[in-house]
Amino acid sequence: MSTGGFSLAESLPVLERTPAVLRTLLSGLPDPWITENEGADTWSPYEVVGHLIHGERTDWIPRAEIILTHGESVTFPPFDRVAMLRAKQAPLAELLDTFAFLRAGNVRRLRELAPGPEELARRGRHPELGTVTLGQHLATWVAHDLSHIGQVVRVMARRYTSAVGPWRAYLPLLGTS
């Protein structure tokens, strides 16, 4: 497994595809597929999409611009990981459209910024983690997308944990019995 450094060129296709992946996976499904979660303090696929929207608005590009403009002299505003739980409820189709629109704008902005090796090494200040680089921040954006896609798939699969019967032994996504 490669554990190489961050590559903007390799990351952009992942960032660009996330909205389409989620739209393909979730659009038009019956409500239980999008509204059920794994229990207390877990998120449904619907809530994950809301969380991703909040990140598009307040995290990835705004923090990248703070690093590029101010370096470590300005600490990032804290990120509210559960803001979507207090947001106005909208149909999933609307959330997916909003996410796609915001992501397209943020990818466009990232392409405009076109950070090279010097900019990727620039440091910023995270309110909890301390000093981080722009490269680490952008790599986290990609890993964050993939983590939440995995979360959505896991939550959906676990709806059928009992229904699959003995095949559960062959489905590691469902966990052990």
ABEGO torsion letter per residue (X at the ends): XBABBBBAAAAAAAAAAAAAAAAAAABGBBAAAAABBAEBGBBBAAAAAAAAAAAAAABAAAAAAAAAAAEAABBBBBBBAAAAAABBBBBAAAAAAAAAAAAAAAAAAAAAAGBBAAAAABBBBBAAAEBBBAAAAAAAAAAAAAAAAAAAAAAAAAAAAAAAEAAAAABAAAEBX
